[in-house]
Amino acid sequence: MADKIFRVNMTDLSTSIEEVPENWAGHGGRGLTSNIVAAEVPPTCHALGPKNKLIFAPGLLSGTPASNSGRISAGAKSPLTGTIKESNSGGTSAQRLAKMGCKALIIEGQPQDDSWYSLSLTPEGVTITKEEELIGKGNFAVIEAVEKRFTDKIGVLSIGQAGEMQMSGANISVKDPDSHIRSLGRGGLGAVMGSKKIKFIALDAQDGKVEIADTEAFKAANKVFTKALVDHPVSQGLGQYGTAVLVNIINEAGGLPTKNFTTGQFEGHEQISGETMHDLIVERGGKPKHGCHAGCVIQCSQVFNDAKGKYKTSGIEYESIWGMGADCTIDDLDKIAEMDSIMDDIGIDTIETAVAFGVAMEAGVLNFGDADEMTRILKEEIATGTPLGRIIGNGAGNVGRTYGVTRVPVVKNQAIPAYDPRSIKGIGITYATSTQGADHTMGYTIATEILGVGGTADPLSKEGMVELSRNLQIATAAIDSTGMCVFIAFAALDDATCLPALIDLLNARFGISLTADDVSNLGMSILKTERAFNEAAGFTNLDDRLPEFFSEEPVAPHNVVWDFTGEEIDSFWNF
Amino acid sequence: MADKIFRVNMTDLSTSIEEVPENWAGHGGRGLTSNIVAAEVPPTCHALGPKNKLIFAPGLLSGTPASNSGRISAGAKSPLTGTIKESNSGGTSAQRLAKMGCKALIIEGQPQDDSWYSLSLTPEGVTITKEEELIGKGNFAVIEAVEKRFTDKIGVLSIGQAGEMQMSGANISVKDPDSHIRSLGRGGLGAVMGSKKIKFIALDAQDGKVEIADTEAFKAANKVFTKALVDHPVSQGLGQYGTAVLVNIINEAGGLPTKNFTTGQFEGHEQISGETMHDLIVERGGKPKHGCHAGCVIQCSQVFNDAKGKYKTSGIEYESIWGMGADCTIDDLDKIAEMDSIMDDIGIDTIETAVAFGVAMEAGVLNFGDADEMTRILKEEIATGTPLGRIIGNGAGNVGRTYGVTRVPVVKNQAIPAYDPRSIKGIGITYATSTQGADHTMGYTIATEILGVGGTADPLSKEGMVELSRNLQIATAAIDSTGMCVFIAFAALDDATCLPALIDLLNARFGISLTADDVSNLGMSILKTERAFNEAAGFTNLDDRLPEFFSEEPVAPHNVVWDFTGEEIDSFWNF
């Protein structure tokens, strides 16, 4: 059975199943969502209006037994940045979509009245149903209710209150194998789903089968690929301590943005480190090691229990811990875990929201370090859409504009995450040039600058950083199209067997004969497609800049500023 | 005595008096503020940071006996639009600055601590004084207190609470001859003054004398000029009914944006018309005719008393009445006058704020027509800086983003004023192409489209509208440099003696020999300077567009949409 495009029009509530146009056939994940957005969404349209489209696409290898291939991509024009946007996540949705033969789900239009809806997908197509019961509810309640209505094996994509209220910090939740939550986090895609008036999407629980052209070759390639992943020391570190292993490392490097980016080291770093979290998890009977999707062999996720041993949250990432922790100067993992869980329930990006709180603290709305007030604002203001809740729920840039703050760490209005670009310079090039606003995952130069993966680079020197970011952004765009987790990059950069094995997997899956050059060309073509969309939306090279204060305020302990010239940054696009 | 540049550095609290550089010598008012901003402000700087500068400049003829020459220009990078910004106003400041030999006051830098200051200017220079008593106070209290400290003849430029809180809807108040308030209204210049921590600027009450090179020629030219002004029927209409004479006219034309721009006629138009206001003013012993500055012969302002005959507000303009009236569907002039007075006191732009309320009403924050709730929000929320107050105080675009509204009437984030561009198409070209965001005063095509001044043009037809807007924007940039009120344009367009007389005034003042071509070249050069600043700040032709909904929602009663192509709009700049 050839994969199909599932299309839903929310203006007239019609659905269709379409053949895949030839020029999309070689695309999956981010490559596919970005190409569809570029082809079908007018770049200058209002992101919350009927002309925007929300696309979900599993990766090219999703649904197969290939290790770590269970990532789903969502794409649209972002209401946060105004750029094209792709966000990807683990969970069970990529595999369910792939197994039902859905290459992409395209949601377009907008209901003419105030009704809310849900979608349910089976291999036969999409059913649109009016929804009342779950409106106003958080994601945990939604997942529980949807499982009751269907089966506990159902796949779920949903929005919380933030998405309903179209806050541009709103994310889309993806049910994980334990019925917990992973997130399509960045860029406000939950607001786009809310603008389409879709509360949740249920994905058929009956597993179909993804066809593999050459099963033997596939199996052999997967063995090599898996070995490369599990053997890499960074994979092992991630499995042991989660991404929070980075807290101490980045603090040591002087690049842990603290107190709304006023300094690069956090006094309380030990209390919120991966090592501390690991011990706490073990002590309380949680799971220090856990996969966000079936088939993951790295297992950087974890299940975090509270002091009484009761489940609190899972998949609590370095960037979330950093944002609520160092950036808001909170050194209490239990409070951070509590907020992480609330943000999952409301359905709001932890990075955007934590940075927004940091800016609000700078504005004097609340005090730095006041976790109780943050928690109250999350529960009583953001979840209910009070004015303050909306100010913060719309992200760091919105808080900055609303309170007249000049120190607002955003690029293209998206919050800068957990690595200070003054003291870890390569990542600043990624923030500046990414087609999606500030996003470390778009070209994770930390790998080389800090972790010594794929060579080494002095994080305090500009030398080679543009090229490093360029190479990683190109590779990442390709990886994001396969359904693979970006953490396969560590092995791919260091182990000569990894990338060829990944290409063998693609070739065996589709009966084709891609080369490494093809993969690199795919990555370049995706970046150029995304950039062309942004240019047609009005973006110029002047949007590829970090905020002024990074060039003017030296950050301790290295006392360095962001010192790339515009010309140097713009050379990123010389390919 | 040659005019000088007065410069104040708020970072180190230093002041200086400087010679006027040769290339600024021929400039005044807007031409001078825009040239100084273009020369000294980095286009990509944060508008509320230390690199922005706030410039005040009287016009070239300000301080002379020339009729209607008392306008002051203020310029900066706008925190609302991110573009260059010039806003001008009547009052007594232009004449005081000119008479003390101050060609421009440049305020740069930013205090390093939380202190507030005031400035006082005399011919000898600027004194910076710490200010505590008036912080948190509204403009009326400030003017009263400053008059007590100095004399009641003192000139005052001040900000209210909105400017202190750096809301991007904040304006700068200019004391008028009756110690009431005129406003440098648009673009958030009050926030820039707030960011410099200057609560007020006192301008020496001792009148110096502006030198006139040829007093006889000046006197003769002024006689011709004045006659042209007072003879024009539009001048006379403005004198009789104020600018609110337009309420019925624009409603009749189907271009009175009503209920957040959902229709082009307002049922309650009679109740808020200039004619009704005139009768009410006369009945209550107010002044239906009043000048905003000494020497005005048009007298479109008025003094509006409440039902008990007590002073309520003055200079209540058509655009303010429209914004609070039709756009928010409030048909009660007393309530509108009350809100107008509160906005003057808080120091916030009536157009931006009224349109922001309209968007908030569309978002369901309050009901359309609820003047009492609007009044409460102004007094209890905006004046005190609550979250809701800040959301609205930062303008229509900010309300739209914060509440996820798609119908937000702004261009370059500045609220579209009182003329619907779908049914009065020429003004839409001005909104789209203006270097300052949506602003009717930048090229008032209404003159020709609706009032038949300077010829006629069918407001429902696109024909000739780009050229009309271009000609008027060029002429306006020049007029805004002279210190003349833009309402001299009616006479200038229709009376062949008017423009030559204005040129004679300039020539007699400076002993030069400008021609009409020189004036037109001045206008073009100003527009190009402003546009170059915007381009260097990251603006492109795609920012010269109206919001999507104008192209999609036909507006009653003509049921027409905004139908200019991007190419047609961009042809504006072919000069």
Interface residues (C-beta under 8 A of the other chain):
Chain A: T44 C45 H46 L48 G49 K51 P79 M165 Q166 M167 S168 A191 G194 S195 T386 P387 L388 R390 I391 N394 N398 R401 T402 Y403 G404 T406 A536 A537 G538 T540 L542 D543 R545 P547 E548
Chain B: T44 C45 H46 L48 G49 K51 P79 M165 Q166 M167 S168 A191 G194 S195 T386 P387 L388 R390 I391 N394 N398 R401 T402 Y403 G404 T406 A536 A537 G538 T540 L542 D543 R545 P547 E548 F549
